[in-house]
Amino acid sequence: MVYIQRAHYVGDYKIRIIFDSGEEGVVDLCRFIKKHPKAEPLLDKNHFSQFYLDEWPTLVWPCGFDVAPEMLYEMVTGKAPSWFNSGMVHETQVAYTGSHE
């Protein structure tokens, strides 16, 4: 698993993330929050700056919007977490037919 140790507001829509692996970087979430209607309150930079880490730790805002640590890790480092491709995650593709068998 990927864990966020610390997150600091940098300015605009940017947050410096420090992971338990020691890797760190700044992520710009401007485009990301503009894509999600639930994040609309975060377009106000004052609201955006009021994030916190919950118990998982996930980056969360008081409006209920959150961003998973795995997604932030990929955004910051450009690579998927090592466990993501290790066989611990199984994806199933099932075509939806509309029937309830």
N, C-alpha and C positions, 0 to 999 in steps of 0.2 A: 504494500500500500504506500501511497504518497501522502505525507503529512506536511501541512503548512506550520512552520514554527512561528513565523511572524509575518505580519503584513502592515505596511506603512503607506499612508496616503502621500503621494508625491506632488500632485497637482493636476488640474484638468480632470481627465478620467483615467489617470495612471496610478498604479499601485505597485510598490516594490514588494515582491514575495520572496520569502526565504523558506526553503524546504528542508526537511529533516536530513536530506542527502548532502546538504551543504550548498547545493545549487541555488542560485538566486538570480533575479532579474526583474525588470520592470515590464508590466503588462499594461497596454492601453486598451481599455474596455469600451471606448466610445462607440465604435461600430457595433460591438456585441450588444450593448444595452439598447441601442436604437432598433435592433431587430426584434426585441421582445416587448410586447405591450405591457406586461407586468412590471417592467423596469422603467416605465415612463416617468415616475417620480424622480428617478436618478438622473434625469437630464438636467435637473437643478444640481449644480456642483456641490452645493451645501449638503443636500441629501446624499449625494454620491459619497461624500467624504465620511459619512456616518456608518460605515460598515464595521463589522466585528467578526470574530471567529467563533463559531459555535462549538459544541462538544466533539464534532467529528474530526478535525476542524474544517469546516466549510466556510467560505466567505459569504456572509449574509448581511442584508440590509433590513432596517425596520419595516419596510414596505412588504417584506416576504420574499423578495427576489434573492437568489443565491447562485453561486458558481462553484461547482465541485472542484476539489483539489486536483483531481486527475486532469481536468480540462485546463486549469490554470498552469499545471506543470507542462503540458504540451504547448500551451501558448507561450510560456516563458522560455522553455528549452528547445522547442522545435521537435521534440521526440516524445513518443508515448511512454508511459511508465513501464519499467521492465516487466512487471507482473502481467501487464495487459496482453502481451503476446506469448505468455508462458504456458498457456493451456488452462490457466485458472478461470479464464473467461470463455464461456461457450456461447456462440451466437447460433440461433436457429432461425432459419428463414422459412416461414410458412405462408403460403398464399392464402389470403382471405377470400373465402367463397361466399360468405354471407349466411351459410347454413350453420346450425347449432347441432352437430351430431353428438 
